[in-house]
Amino acid sequence: MSTSDSSDILDEAEDYVRDVEDALSTTRDLADETRDRIRSKLNDLRHAIEEENAEAVEEQLDDLRAFIDEHADLRRKSAIREYVESIGFAIVFALLLRGFIVEAFKIPSKSMVPTLLTGDHLFVNKFIYGIRIPLTQTFLTRFQDPERGEVVVFSFPVEEARRHLAQKPSSRRDCIDVGSLSNSKDFIKRVVGVEGDKVAIEDNQLVLNGNPVPRKFIKKKATGEFLYPHEIYETEQLGSHRYTVKYSGDGRNFGPVTVKEDHIFVMGDNRDNSSDSRCWGQVPLEHLKGRAIGIWWSIGADSIRWERIGQSIN
């Protein structure tokens, strides 16, 4: 064997040893006995390389290749395949994350002003109330029910809303757009009543089980409008949740109504500009998608609202 041929065989063997070692480090589904045999043959090949014995190297190299071809598939994945698999795993992880744990939600209307503004993008905790069967509204297991004061996202209960509105005079059915009664979409509101609660509004004051919900005046703001020249801002507190609501000075009344079993009563913080349970009825718990937990992005008509990014939702 010529010197040139010997050098080529040694280089080829060194490259092959590195490839096999890399493959062994990334291959998980290989029997321990097979792995040990390969490592033993690798050691024999290394010794032959160190001794620069080209004939022994060629023999050991052929033996190792034959063993691997017969007992193990250590072919390196192509770069494209590795990228595809990485992207595939990322997509599966994202779908699982979105399906069971966290989902993003964008505020489309002014019904939750001043707590949430149009253009706020939220994270919604989908895991807190339980785990659902994928692509259904059925819970596999329930962890807890929503509490009074929590801001929740839910799929609009089209059928129940239709039945509720059908019992109202036609003059009082324009509190929701027709599109919402045709196709279910996601709503976001605040829970003000849970199963068994009696909910009422008396002169703009939220009354729960006969007791006025604690509130504190913040400010009175001019609107420049003739019919409703002022907006009143107040803090309300339900349990551990303290938040701000706004309404016009015009006295509003509602109820009382009793929250049904496995239902919640929801309202927007923008009390005079919210289509909610006062209009179309209560929300079945099975329609809950999760609890709003924080603002991850916020953009207004003209600019990004940096000061809102990262805010938690109370």
N, C-alpha and C positions, 0 to 999 in steps of 0.2 A: 504494500500500500504506500503510495507516494506521500510526501510530507504535506502537500496541498490537500490531498484527500483526507488525511488524518485530521488536519485542522478544521476542515469542513464538518466532519463527523462530530468532533468535539463541540464546535459551535452549535450544531444542530441539537446535540444532546443537552447542552446547557439551556437552550431556549425551551426545549421540551420539558425539562425539569421544572423551570419557572412556570410554564403553562399548567402543568399538572398540579403543582403546589397551589396556584391561584384557584384552580377548579375545585380542589379539595376543600379549600377554605370557604367556598360559597355553596358547595353541594351539601344538602342536608339529608336527602333520602338515600343514603348509602349505608349498607350494612357494615357494622363495626369490623367484622372479619375481613371483608373486602378492602375496607379502608386500611386496615393494618397490613394486609398483603401488599397493597400498592406502596405504602410508606417503606416497607422492607425492601422492595425492589428499587425504590427511589434511592435508598441509602447505598445499595449495591452499585447503582449507576453513578452516584456521586463519587464513590471511592475509585471507580474506574476512570472517571474524568480527572480526578486529582492526580492519579498516577499517569495520566496522559497515554493510557493504553488504548489505542484506537480500536484494535480488534475486540478487546473486552468491552469497550464502550458500545460498539456496534451490536455486539451480541446482547448486552444488557438492555440496550435501547429497543431492539426488536422484541425481546422477551416482555418488556414492560408494555409496549404498544399492544402486543397480542393479548396480554392479560386484561388490559383496560377495554379493548374492543369486545372481549368475550364476557366480561363480568361487570362492567360499569360504563355509563354514558357520561363522560366528562367533557364533552364538546362544549367549548365556550359559546355562550349566547352572543349573537350579533349585537352591535350597538343599537340597531333599530329595534330589535326584539326587546332589549333591556329598557329602552325608552318607552316602548308600547306598554310593557308590563308595569312600569313605574306609573305611567299615566293612568292605566287601568286601575291599579290599586288606589291611586289618588281619587279617581272618580267614584269608586265603590265606597271609599271612606267618606267622601263628601256627601254621597247619597244617604249613607247610614247616619251621618251627623245631622243632616237636614231632616231625615225621616223620624228620628227618635230623640234628638237632643236639642239642637239649636237651629232656628231658621231666621232668615232676615225678613223684615217687613217694612214697607214704605207707607208713611202717612199720606193718604190721598185727599183728606178733607180737613175742615176746621172744627170738627165736632169735639176734639179734645183740647182745643186752645183754652187756657194758656199752658197746660202741661206739655202738650205735644203740638208742634207746628207742622203745617203742610210742607213736605220736603224733608222731614226728619226720617232717617232710616234706623230701624231698631233691630236689636237682637231679641228673639223670643225663646224663652226656655220651654221646650216641648216635653221635657222629661219630668217636670215637677209634679204634674197631676197624674201621671201614669204612662204606661206603654201600650200603644195601640197595635192591632193587627195592621200590617202595611196596606195602604190604599183603602182603608175602611175607617169608620168612625167608632169602631168597637174597641173598647179597652181590654187588653189582655190582663192587665192588673192596674189597680188604682192606688196611688200613693197617698193623695190627700185631695180634698175639695178646695176650691178657691175661697179666699177669705174676703170679707167686706173690705173695700178700699183698694183691692188689687186691680191693676190694669191688665185686661186679658184680651187675647185675640181669639176669635171664634169664626167658624163658618156660619154664614147667615142661615137661620132656620126657615127656609122658604115655605115649607108646607104649614108649619105652625103659625107663621106670620100671616099667611093667606087666611087660615081659619079664624085667627084673631081679628083681622081687619074686616072679614065678612060680617062680623057681629056689630060693626060700627056703622053709624050713618054715613052715607057716601060723602058728605061734607067734611068728614074727619078722616078720610083715607088718603089725603094728599100729603101726609107727613113722611112719606117715603117714595122714592122714585120707582117707576114701574119696572125698570131694569133689574132692580134688586129682587123683585118678586118673580122674575123669570129665570135667573141664573144665580146659583149660590156663589157668593164671594166672601172674602174675609173682611170682618169688621173688627174694630178695636174700641173698647169702652171700659168704663170703670164699674166694678161690681159694687152695688149699693145695698143689695139684699140677697140673702141666701135662703135655702129651704125653710119655710115656716115663718119668715119675717113678714111683717106688715109694713108696706112702703107707702108713703104719702108725701106730697108737696103742699105746704100751706104758706101762701104768700112768699113764694120762692125759697122757703125754708124746708130742707129735707128732714122728714120725720120718720123715724124707724121704731116700730113697735110702740108707738104712742109717745116717744121721746124725741125732742128736737136734737138733731146731730150738732155737736159743738161747732161753732163757727166764729170767725173773727174778721171784722172789717179791715180791708187793706187800703182801698182807694176807690174813688168815683171818677170816671174818665168820660169826658165829652166825646160824642161820636160825630157830631155835625149833622145828624139826621133829625128830621122833624118828628117822626112818630116815636122814636126811641132815642132821645137826645143824650142819654147817659148809659154807661156800662158800669156795673158795680163788681169789684173784685173782692173776694173773701177767701179765707182759708177754712177748710172743713177738715174734720178729723174722724176717721172711722177706724177704730182699733189703734194699731200702731202707724197707720198711714195718714199723713198730713199732706194736703195738696190744696191747690188754688182752683176755685171755680169762678166763672163770671156769668152775669145775667143782666138783663135790662131792669130798670126800676119798676116796670110794669108787673103787678102782682100776678103770679101764676099759681094754680092749684091743680092737684091731681090725687086720685085715689081716696081712701087707701085700698090697696090690693095685697093679697097674700101670695107669697112666692110658693109655687107648687113643688112637689117632691121632685128631686133630681133636676132642679132648674135654678137659675140665678136671674136676678133683676139687674139690668145694666143701664147706665146713663153716661152721657158725655159730660166732660167738665165745662164745656161751652153750653150751658143749660138751655139757652134759647135758640141754639143753632145745632141741634143734635137730633138725629133720627134714632131713637132707642126704645127701650122697653115700654116707655110711656105711650109710644105710637103703635108698635107692632107686636108687643108681648114679650114673654120671657124666653130665656135661652136654655135649651136642654144641655145638661152637662156633657153629653156625648158629642156636642158640637164644639167643645173647647179645643183649641189648638195649643195654647200655652199662655204663659205670663210674660208680659213685656218687662225686660230687665235693664236695658240701657240703650243709649243713642250712639251708634258707631259712625254716623255720617249725617250731615245736615246742610242742605243747600236751599237758599231762598230764591226769590225771583231774580236777584241781581248778583248775589255773591254767596260764598260759602260761609256758614255760620260757625266759625271755629269755636266759639265759646260754648256751643252746645255739645260738641263732640266729646264723648266719654262720660256724659252725664248719666247717672242712674235714674230710674223712673220710680217714683214713690206713689 
